[in-house]
């Protein structure tokens, strides 16, 4: 049995990710000074940054074309995820969860690119002078979704029924 109309719950999850992502980015943009870390824990800061590139600021200084390139990729991937979720067998809930999280994250960052021209990042994790690149809720949803997808691939190994 395919997800069909039951895919709606995963689309709602994606919408919840988008809304939470946009809410937290709005709060960060209004409450934080750009580039100035606000310590929360010894290993965690809130630091407002604008990323015009992709993950880890890849191609951030490429002159502007990357905005449209990454936006196009996000649109294509999002359409593919919507269709995949709809056609996915209903019993594959872990894969559906991962696709919903990835879809929400992709659309959350796409919104920023289209409206602002950059992605708002504000979560900064560090340890002894080593800083992981800043990220946001959308990035977190994509990462958790990818982890769930990987877990699903291990759990369903050998299960050729779905």
Secondary structure per residue as TSV (DSSP state, phi and psi in degrees):
chain	resnum	aa	ss	phi	psi
A	1	X	-	360.0	130.0
A	2	X	B	-82.0	159.1
A	3	X	-	-58.3	-50.9
A	4	X	G	51.0	-123.8
A	5	X	G	-65.3	-24.3
A	6	X	G	-70.1	-13.7
A	7	X	G	-65.3	-17.6
A	8	X	H	-54.3	-38.3
A	9	X	H	-62.1	-33.8
A	10	X	H	-78.2	-31.0
A	11	X	H	-68.1	-35.8
A	12	X	H	-65.8	-40.3
A	13	X	H	-58.6	-46.5
A	14	X	H	-59.9	-42.7
A	15	X	H	-62.8	-40.3
A	16	X	H	-62.6	-40.4
A	17	X	H	-62.5	-45.3
A	18	X	H	-59.9	-47.5
A	19	X	H	-64.2	-44.8
A	20	X	H	-63.7	-41.6
A	21	X	H	-60.9	-49.1
A	22	X	H	-68.1	-36.7
A	23	X	H	-62.3	-48.5
A	24	X	H	-69.0	-35.1
A	25	X	H	-66.1	-38.7
A	26	X	H	-64.4	-43.5
A	27	X	H	-62.9	-45.0
A	28	X	H	-62.1	-42.6
A	29	X	H	-66.2	-32.6
A	30	X	H	-87.4	-26.5
A	31	X	H	-101.3	-19.0
A	32	X	S	-108.3	147.6
A	33	X	-	-87.2	133.6
A	34	X	B	-55.4	127.4
A	35	X	T	75.7	-0.9
A	36	X	-	-102.7	111.6
A	37	X	-	-64.3	137.8
A	38	X	E	-112.0	103.2
A	39	X	E	-62.4	136.4
A	40	X	E	-113.7	-48.8
A	41	X	E	-132.4	173.0
A	42	X	T	-63.6	-18.7
A	43	X	T	-117.4	3.9
A	44	X	E	-141.6	125.5
A	45	X	E	-124.1	159.3
A	46	X	E	-103.8	119.3
A	47	X	E	-137.7	112.8
A	48	X	E	-71.5	125.2
A	49	X	E	-141.1	153.4
A	50	X	E	-115.7	124.6
A	51	X	E	-111.8	112.6
A	52	X	-	-89.8	-5.3
A	53	X	S	-101.4	-154.0
A	54	X	S	-102.4	-152.4
A	55	X	G	-54.5	137.6
A	56	X	G	58.5	29.9
A	57	X	G	63.2	22.8
A	58	X	T	-56.3	126.7
A	59	X	T	65.6	23.3
A	60	X	T	-66.1	-24.1
A	61	X	T	-104.5	28.3
A	62	X	S	-84.7	1.5
A	63	X	-	100.0	0.6
A	64	X	S	114.5	-28.1
A	65	X	H	-62.1	-27.8
A	66	X	H	-64.7	-26.0
A	67	X	H	-57.9	-47.4
A	68	X	H	-75.4	-35.4
A	69	X	H	-62.8	-52.1
A	70	X	H	-67.8	-32.7
A	71	X	H	-65.0	-43.5
A	72	X	H	-61.4	-43.7
A	73	X	H	-61.5	-43.8
A	74	X	H	-63.2	-38.0
A	75	X	H	-65.5	-47.9
A	76	X	H	-60.6	-47.1
A	77	X	H	-63.5	-41.3
A	78	X	H	-63.9	-43.1
A	79	X	H	-61.5	-44.2
A	80	X	H	-61.7	-40.1
A	81	X	H	-67.4	-39.5
A	82	X	H	-60.2	-46.1
A	83	X	H	-66.9	-44.7
A	84	X	H	-58.3	-45.7
A	85	X	H	-60.8	-41.2
A	86	X	H	-65.2	-39.7
A	87	X	H	-88.6	-12.5
A	88	X	S	-64.8	137.2
A	89	X	B	-56.8	136.7
A	90	X	T	-58.7	-29.4
A	91	X	T	-74.4	-11.0
A	92	X	-	-88.5	62.4
A	93	X	H	-67.1	-35.4
A	94	X	H	-68.2	-41.4
A	95	X	H	-66.0	-40.2
A	96	X	H	-63.2	-41.0
A	97	X	H	-58.6	-46.8
A	98	X	H	-62.9	-42.2
A	99	X	H	-66.1	-38.4
A	100	X	H	-63.4	-42.1
A	101	X	H	-65.6	-44.3
A	102	X	H	-65.0	-41.5
A	103	X	H	-60.9	-47.3
A	104	X	H	-61.3	-42.8
A	105	X	H	-65.1	-43.6
A	106	X	H	-62.4	-42.8
A	107	X	H	-72.6	-32.7
A	108	X	H	-62.4	-44.9
A	109	X	H	-73.7	-32.7
A	110	X	H	-61.5	-42.6
A	111	X	H	-55.4	-47.7
A	112	X	H	-58.0	-48.0
A	113	X	H	-59.3	-44.5
A	114	X	H	-72.3	-40.6
A	115	X	H	-85.9	-41.8
A	116	X	H	-102.7	-26.0
A	117	X	S	89.4	2.8
A	118	X	S	-158.4	164.3
A	119	X	E	-100.5	131.9
A	120	X	E	-81.0	122.1
A	121	X	E	-116.9	148.5
A	122	X	E	-153.0	-7.9
A	123	X	E	-95.3	124.2
A	124	X	E	-129.0	119.1
A	125	X	E	-112.0	137.5
A	126	X	E	-150.0	161.1
A	127	X	E	-152.5	122.3
A	128	X	T	44.6	52.4
A	129	X	T	83.5	-5.2
A	130	X	E	-98.0	123.8
A	131	X	E	-113.8	124.6
A	132	X	-	-74.9	142.6
A	133	X	-	-55.1	141.0
A	134	X	-	-60.1	149.1
A	135	X	B	-145.8	-173.5
A	136	X	-	-142.1	-175.1
A	137	X	H	-64.8	-40.1
A	138	X	H	-60.4	-45.2
A	139	X	H	-60.8	-40.3
A	140	X	H	-64.0	-42.3
A	141	X	H	-63.5	-41.1
A	142	X	H	-62.8	-43.2
A	143	X	H	-65.6	-46.2
A	144	X	H	-64.2	-41.0
A	145	X	H	-60.6	-42.7
A	146	X	H	-64.7	-38.6
A	147	X	H	-64.0	-42.5
A	148	X	H	-64.8	-36.5
A	149	X	H	-65.2	-41.7
A	150	X	H	-64.0	-45.3
A	151	X	H	-59.7	-44.3
A	152	X	H	-59.6	-39.2
A	153	X	H	-65.6	-33.3
A	154	X	H	-76.1	-40.2
A	155	X	H	-70.9	-31.3
A	156	X	T	-96.9	7.2
A	157	X	T	-59.4	127.4
A	158	X	T	86.8	-8.5
A	159	X	-	-93.2	95.5
A	160	X	T	-96.6	20.1
A	161	X	T	-88.9	-8.1
A	162	X	-	-134.2	360.0
